[in-house]
Amino acid sequence: MEGYLTYYYEYHFLYITGIEHVESKSIQGAAIIKLQFHSGTDMSQALSETVAYVNRPAFMPPGTVPPFITRFDAGSVPVGNLVFSSATRTVAEMQDAALNLVRPLFATLPGVSAPPPFGGSARSIVINIKPTACAPTT
């Protein structure tokens, strides 16, 4: 599924003005797509076009999360990554703590970008419906 979504985006990103090439990496549950532009490209316009292509109404499978877009240049290179591990907490508990406790602390610091956590288990609710139990009786 990740490959399908990645292919769709890669194909449409080739129409962005000034694009040099597109690189991608798909792993289970996620994909990272890197767009590189020719030197001298108006990056504000390129970012606007990228957002426009991502927000186009198109067929995406139910539950598809919209992409997280970030401008990556010399001024936005990460200076560190924060990694969580625990012998007592589940992956879902650590994901919840990283998203709701730790991220807000970093987001309020001047000059710091705090993107959403990557790699945890997102909360989900699964409902199994038994059609025969709801069928009217005659």
VOPAGU-2260 file (C-alpha; in pm, 1 decimal, decimal comma):
REM VOPAGU-2260
SITE   aa  ch    i         X         Y         Z
SITE  MET   A    0       0,0       0,0       0,0
SITE  GLU   A    1     284,6     240,3      83,8
SITE  GLY   A    2     431,0     176,3    -261,1
SITE  TYR   A    3      99,6     263,0    -428,4
SITE  LEU   A    4      72,9     595,4    -246,3
SITE  THR   A    5     439,5     675,9    -304,0
SITE  TYR   A    6     411,2     606,3    -677,3
SITE  TYR   A    7     105,3     831,9    -701,5
SITE  TYR   A    8     281,6    1122,7    -532,5
SITE  GLU   A    9     612,3    1070,9    -718,1
SITE  TYR   A   10     430,2    1079,1   -1051,3
SITE  HIS   A   11     250,4    1405,2    -973,8
SITE  PHE   A   12     549,5    1577,0    -813,4
SITE  LEU   A   13     731,9    1560,0   -1147,6
SITE  TYR   A   14     502,5    1840,4   -1270,6
SITE  ILE   A   15     627,4    2090,2   -1011,1
SITE  THR   A   16     821,1    2382,5   -1157,9
SITE  GLY   A   17    1198,1    2354,2   -1104,4
SITE  ILE   A   18    1200,9    1991,3    -989,7
SITE  GLU   A   19    1536,6    1821,1   -1041,4
SITE  HIS   A   20    1449,5    1474,8    -913,6
SITE  VAL   A   21    1235,4    1283,7    -666,4
SITE  GLU   A   22    1363,7    1022,4    -420,3
SITE  SER   A   23    1151,3     801,0    -199,9
SITE  LYS   A   24    1179,5     535,0      66,2
SITE  SER   A   25     879,7     320,2     159,8
SITE  ILE   A   26     860,3     112,6     474,1
SITE  GLN   A   27     566,7     -61,9     635,0
SITE  GLY   A   28     315,6     201,9     736,0
SITE  ALA   A   29     506,8     505,3     605,5
SITE  ALA   A   30     689,5     662,1     313,8
SITE  ILE   A   31     940,1     944,0     290,6
SITE  ILE   A   32     958,5    1136,3     -35,5
SITE  LYS   A   33    1236,9    1388,4     -96,3
SITE  LEU   A   34    1201,3    1649,2    -369,4
SITE  GLN   A   35    1517,3    1817,8    -496,2
SITE  PHE   A   36    1503,7    2134,5    -702,7
SITE  HIS   A   37    1736,5    2299,9    -949,5
SITE  SER   A   38    1953,0    2581,6    -818,7
SITE  GLY   A   39    1774,7    2916,8    -849,6
SITE  THR   A   40    1423,4    2774,4    -813,5
SITE  ASP   A   41    1176,8    2999,8    -631,0
SITE  MET   A   42    1126,8    2779,4    -325,4
SITE  SER   A   43     815,6    2963,0    -206,9
SITE  GLN   A   44     646,7    2881,8    -537,5
SITE  ALA   A   45     779,2    2524,3    -529,8
SITE  LEU   A   46     640,0    2473,2    -178,4
SITE  SER   A   47     303,9    2618,3    -282,8
SITE  GLU   A   48     287,3    2386,5    -583,1
SITE  THR   A   49     383,5    2087,2    -368,1
SITE  VAL   A   50     107,3    2163,7    -117,4
SITE  ALA   A   51    -140,3    2212,1    -404,1
SITE  TYR   A   52     -53,5    1871,6    -554,4
SITE  VAL   A   53     -81,0    1700,2    -217,0
SITE  ASN   A   54    -419,9    1858,9    -145,9
SITE  ARG   A   55    -570,8    1773,6    -485,7
SITE  PRO   A   56    -887,6    1573,5    -457,3
SITE  ALA   A   57    -789,9    1225,8    -564,3
SITE  PHE   A   58    -867,2     867,0    -480,6
SITE  MET   A   59    -688,8     759,7    -168,3
SITE  PRO   A   60    -781,5     454,2      36,9
SITE  PRO   A   61    -997,3     514,4     346,6
SITE  GLY   A   62    -789,4     604,3     650,7
SITE  THR   A   63    -503,3     754,3     448,6
SITE  VAL   A   64    -334,1    1020,0     660,4
SITE  PRO   A   65    -248,1    1343,5     479,8
SITE  PRO   A   66     126,1    1390,1     429,2
SITE  PHE   A   67     343,2    1602,1     654,8
SITE  ILE   A   68     532,4    1851,3     437,8
SITE  THR   A   69     842,2    2030,3     559,5
SITE  ARG   A   70    1090,1    2255,5     383,9
SITE  PHE   A   71    1435,2    2108,1     423,8
SITE  ASP   A   72    1733,9    2331,6     365,7
SITE  ALA   A   73    2058,1    2421,0     543,1
SITE  GLY   A   74    1862,9    2613,8     807,4
SITE  SER   A   75    1630,7    2326,2     887,2
SITE  VAL   A   76    1875,0    2039,6     924,1
SITE  PRO   A   77    1794,2    1847,9    1242,8
SITE  VAL   A   78    2054,8    1880,9    1512,4
SITE  GLY   A   79    1924,5    1579,1    1697,6
SITE  ASN   A   80    1667,8    1306,2    1724,1
SITE  LEU   A   81    1487,4    1201,1    2038,3
SITE  VAL   A   82    1443,4     824,0    2070,0
SITE  PHE   A   83    1219,0     658,0    2327,1
SITE  SER   A   84    1252,0     309,1    2471,7
SITE  SER   A   85    1110,1     143,0    2780,3
SITE  ALA   A   86    1119,0    -193,1    2949,4
SITE  THR   A   87     784,1    -132,0    3119,4
SITE  ARG   A   88     571,7      74,6    2878,2
SITE  THR   A   89     410,8     -41,5    2555,7
SITE  VAL   A   90     486,9     116,2    2218,4
SITE  ALA   A   91     140,2     275,9    2221,3
SITE  GLU   A   92     202,1     431,2    2565,1
SITE  MET   A   93     536,5     575,5    2450,4
SITE  GLN   A   94     375,8     707,9    2129,0
SITE  ASP   A   95     104,8     874,7    2337,7
SITE  ALA   A   96     360,3    1030,4    2575,7
SITE  ALA   A   97     581,7    1152,3    2289,1
SITE  LEU   A   98     285,5    1310,2    2107,8
SITE  ASN   A   99      97,7    1460,7    2402,0
SITE  LEU   A  100     364,3    1532,5    2664,4
SITE  VAL   A  101     709,5    1569,4    2508,5
SITE  ARG   A  102     627,6    1726,7    2170,0
SITE  PRO   A  103     438,7    2024,4    2320,7
SITE  LEU   A  104     740,5    2098,3    2543,8
SITE  PHE   A  105     975,5    2119,8    2244,2
SITE  ALA   A  106     726,3    2303,6    2021,3
SITE  THR   A  107     719,0    2602,4    2258,6
SITE  LEU   A  108    1096,5    2657,8    2246,8
SITE  PRO   A  109    1207,7    2944,9    2018,9
SITE  GLY   A  110    1351,8    2824,9    1687,7
SITE  VAL   A  111    1265,3    2459,6    1748,5
SITE  SER   A  112    1053,7    2251,5    1515,8
SITE  ALA   A  113     881,3    1954,5    1674,2
SITE  PRO   A  114     739,6    1728,1    1402,9
SITE  PRO   A  115     500,4    1449,7    1502,6
SITE  PRO   A  116     655,0    1131,3    1644,3
SITE  PHE   A  117     742,9     863,3    1390,7
SITE  GLY   A  118     722,6     487,9    1428,6
SITE  GLY   A  119     480,3     434,6    1715,5
SITE  SER   A  120     142,6     268,9    1722,5
SITE  ALA   A  121    -141,9     507,7    1654,1
SITE  ARG   A  122    -461,2     458,2    1848,3
SITE  SER   A  123    -739,3     289,0    1659,4
SITE  ILE   A  124   -1087,1     164,3    1730,9
SITE  VAL   A  125   -1203,1    -149,4    1554,8
SITE  ILE   A  126   -1573,0    -231,1    1535,2
SITE  ASN   A  127   -1681,8    -571,8    1410,6
SITE  ILE   A  128   -2038,9    -576,1    1290,9
SITE  LYS   A  129   -2227,2    -899,4    1257,5
SITE  PRO   A  130   -2477,8    -836,8     975,1
SITE  THR   A  131   -2693,2   -1134,3    1072,1
SITE  ALA   A  132   -2745,7    -994,8    1422,1
SITE  CYS   A  133   -2893,0    -672,6    1278,4
SITE  ALA   A  134   -3108,8    -833,2    1008,9
SITE  PRO   A  135   -3482,4    -780,7    1052,0
SITE  THR   A  136   -3681,3   -1089,7    1135,2
SITE  THR   A  137   -3978,2   -1188,4     923,3
